[in-house]
């Protein structure tokens, strides 16, 4: 391999071309910083494995590509382990489903227009933090080279080798995700499936799109193929797996934050720091929020000329104030839900019907902010009886009311 002898120099290196990385690079470029975005793939957004569900709140808060929206969702059927379902209807369509390839690529085009240099098919194999810069080793088909910057942002999604090398840690665990698109026009509205045949500790989904396609997937700690097959057997006949989107795709999903999302001259954003909803595995909106906070912190570092870990720790304080309690609460909720057997989950469905909990959620719940709604649910009388009957009322001691 050929080695470059004269490293390029930037203000900021952003590693990873998902939404959080692209958004961070664009915000930094808007602040006048010379920014390069590096992604290992040949094309931004290609072959991303994601349900593509994003709240309209995210679109209201940020300038996101509405051209990537495939469908809007306001209604759902929630299925218990034994086939009981509860219909859910929100007064407004609060979430949309996007084409992630188009969503990410349109974000990248917007970043390029702001002046971000984008380098594809390039892997960052290491980051070295020196006294006055960060040096990144790049590997491409043509050889090995290095670039330097005053600071770097890690936005590598569920890859954590750079964070581990810098002593920033890894998430508590990686959850298994799997998804496929099929032709199933009879799936007229969102379906969510619970039960241990589908998923250990989480759930599965069937998301109808506007063109007759349906995204079927599972998030689980055990065998994802088994759960996927169970859902496919329940959605009725489907014509085929969509040839235009490929076959079954898998990915890991971070569960829990890394031990430290900053270091000298480096911060990690989005899933690269574990900023993912621990209730649903969704990470796009939290990633965009963290991008905003990271860019503000880095801008302050440039203003003072101080890129130490002490200065960049302000970023972690910001995201913990906004997202920390949601993530921690979701972990605690998962801790007791994952221990339930199917009979208990079925009893929870029955309690939810008796207490009309979905009516409360439809009026008061927020798609990206779950803590208050779940606390309300756990206070409902019939559901509390189920929890007590199961001997898991210790959950009360773990939840801050």
Secondary structure by P-SEA (a helix, b strand, c coil): cccccbbbbccbbbccccaaaaaaaaaaaaaccbbbbbbccccccccccccccccaaaaaacccccccccccccbbbbbccccbbbbbbcccccccccaaaaaaaaaaaaaaaabbbbbcccccccccccccbbbbbbbcccccbbbbccbbbbccccccaaaaaaccccccbbbbbbbbbbbccccccbbbbbccccccccccbbbbccccbbbbbccccccaaaaaaaaaaccccccccccccccbbbbbbbcccccccccccbbbcccccccccccccccaaaaaaaaaaaaaaaaaaaaaccccccccaaaaaaaaaccaaaaaaaaaaaaaaaaccaaaaaaaaaaaaaaaaaaaaaacccccccaaaaaaaaacaaaaaaaaaaccccccccccc
